[in-house]
Amino acid sequence: MDFYFAPMEGVTDAIFRRVHHRNFGGVRKYFMPFISPSHSLTFSKRERFDMSPEQNAGVPVVPQILANNAGYFRATAKMLRDMGYAEVNLNLGCPSGTVTAKGKGSGLLRAPDQLKALLDAVYADPVLPVSIKTRIGYDDVAEWPALLALYSQYPVSELIVHPRTRQEFYNGAPHRECCGRIGKPFVYNGDLFAAEDIKTLGSLFPLASGVMLGRGLVANPALARQSAGGGRLTPDQLRRFHDDLYTEYLRFWPESAVVGRMHLIMKYLCSCFENSEKALRMLRKVKSVADYDRAIRFLFNECAFLPDPVFQLSILLS
């Protein structure tokens, strides 16, 4: 089974991907948070940095494109091909209201004619192999059979399925039973937070050729390695990963931006510690690198490490 790192806006940028890749094994592909092209194919400085071959050198990265216009999709795929990328992913899963209001991401799932027209154009003469990351419907799981039948008409390089509807966002249990209808290899995504979750998923769906891990892999950066038969996360490995990541951000970003990004990442990584509430309160109040350093020293020196950390939504929402 292959292990993929999900694209997580605001977390899995080029620096994070690069540092994770050199500190941990087990991830076959890192999916880049989506690129949303316009007719001019102009991107922000941050987007250009994130997609640049130099920042992704040596890391198996797959760019993800968010588009409802085939021309914009194809032009972006050509640009990425010229940069040296070997495949792209079409985002049909993002549930954000600002995205779906524009008829993009999972917003396309409620417009089957428009979706079919896009897929017809994208797959007629693909610039690169194109995978799809999708939800199972917009309003209702009853939409899934028709969606699945539509996808089966195209040479989709990989079908990555998050078995929730757009309206469910990330709430409630995934409708895993829908994956039993796929009938061919697919990649599963959704609420896999522990090695045992992945093992169970594999036994339920032998056709699952891979799993895409997001929040669970940020909270336990060794989860893919462990699930592939490697060692569990250790406190020393976590500290080295943290320090490497922190140092890399400080190389490229202003200190205020680094503190904000590290605060978000540490809300995931606090799942690795018992009784981390005080450290979290300290992290919420940081305004400088010195404040951040004090909070991190307290977390690593005073909070007990959990030998098998699992993502905790309560910490992320705190």
C-alpha positions, -999 to +999 in steps of 0.1 A: +000+000+000+012+035-009+011+065+015+004+100+003+005+133+022-027+152+016-025+189+005-033+210+035-035+248+029-015+267+054+005+237+066+021+214+039+039+241+020+073+235+002+093+240+033+072+216+053+072+189+026+110+192+022+117+189+059+093+161+064+108+141+035+143+143+048+133+135+084+108+106+078+103+079+053+072+062+041+055+089+020+055+081-018+038+113-029+033+147-014+004+166-029+008+203-032-020+226-019-041+237-048-031+262-075-061+282-087-052+296-121-067+326-139-064+335-176-031+353-170-014+324-152+000+349-127+007+337-092+016+353-059+052+352-047+042+326-021+026+304-047+056+307-071+079+297-042+058+267-033+056+253-068+092+261-078+113+231-088+142+244-066+121+243-034+108+208-043+140+193-055+143+156-044+108+155-030+081+134-049+056+163-053+023+162-072+008+197-080-029+200-075-050+223-098-083+239-087-102+249-119-135+247-136-121+260-169-104+235-191-082+261-208-068+273-175-063+238-163-044+228-195-023+259-195-013+253-159-005+217-166+017+227-195+035+252-172+040+225-146+052+200-172+078+225-183+090+229-147+096+191-147+065+178-129+054+143-141+017+144-131-010+167-118-041+163-097-076+178-103-092+191-071-129+181-070-129+178-032-123+212-016-155+221+005-146+257+013-175+281+007-153+306-011-142+278-035-176+262-041-194+295-046-172+299-077-182+264-089-148+250-082-136+221-060-165+201-047-188+229-061-185+212-095-201+181-081-235+198-082-231+207-119-228+173-136-230+188-172-203+213-164-182+187-147-185+163-177-175+191-201-144+199-180-134+162-179-140+157-216-116+186-224-090+177-197-088+140-208-092+145-246-054+150-250-039+152-215-008+173-211+003+151-182-013+121-164-042+135-144-055+121-111-087+132-094-093+139-057-131+139-051-158+137-026-188+114-031-214+141-038-224+176-030-256+172-010-261+134-007-243+101-009-269+090-034-250+111-060-220+088-058-230+060-083-235+086-110-202+103-102-183+071-102-198+061-135-188+095-149-152+091-137-150+056-152-153+071-187-119+087-185-082+076-182-080+089-146-044+080-135-056+077-098-089+082-081-085+096-046-118+094-027-128+113+004-161+096+013-180+126+026-203+150+007-194+186+004-222+196+028-206+174+055-173+191+053-152+171+078-181+163+102-196+129+111-182+095+101-170+090+065-193+069+044-167+041+039-193+018+025-193+038-007-157+027-014-170-009-018-187+002-050-155+014-068-145-020-081-110-011-091-079+003-074-083+036-056-067+058-029-087+063+003-086+097+021-104+106+054-101+102+091-070+079+092-053+090+124-035+059+137-017+029+122-045+006+134-070+028+114-049+022+082-046-015+089-084-018+093-090+001+061-067-021+042-085-052+054-119-037+045-110-026+010-083-048-006-086-027-038-073+003-019-039+008-035-030+036-012-041+060+015-039+097+017-031+110+051-036+146+063-043+157+098-032+124+112+002+127+095+008+162+107+000+153+142+023+122+141+049+128+113+061+092+115+026+077+109+033+067+073+066+052+082+051+033+111+022+021+090+047+008+063+064-013+090+090+012+103+096+026+137+073+047+158+080+084+165+105+091+192+109+123+213+144+129+197+130+125+162+102+149+169+125+175+183+149+172+154+120+176+130+107+206+148+141+223+150+148+216+113+114+230+103+117+261+125+152+268+112+141+265+076+112+289+080+135+314+097+157+312+066+130+323+043+103+341+062+100+371+085+100+362+122+063+372+127+052+349+099+073+321+112+058+324+147+023+322+132+030+292+110+048+273+138+019+280+162-005+263+138+018+233+132+024+229+169-014+227+175-012+194+156+021+183+172+008+189+207-011+156+201+023+140+208+023+152+245+003+146+276-011+176+295+000+201+269-027+226+278-003+251+295+021+249+265-008+256+242-018+286+263+018+299+260+018+293+223-014+313+218+002+343+235+035+343+216+044+375+198+081+370+192+106+343+185+118+346+221+083+339+234+079+310+210+113+295+221+102+296+258+069+278+250+087+251+230+112+245+258+084+241+282+065+217+259+095+194+253+110+196+288+079+195+310+052+175+291+054+137+288+058+123+253+031+099+241+046+068+225+018+065+199+003+100+193-030+104+175-045+136+161-068+153+185-094+176+170-100+192+205-064+205+205-067+220+170-099+238+179-086+251+212 
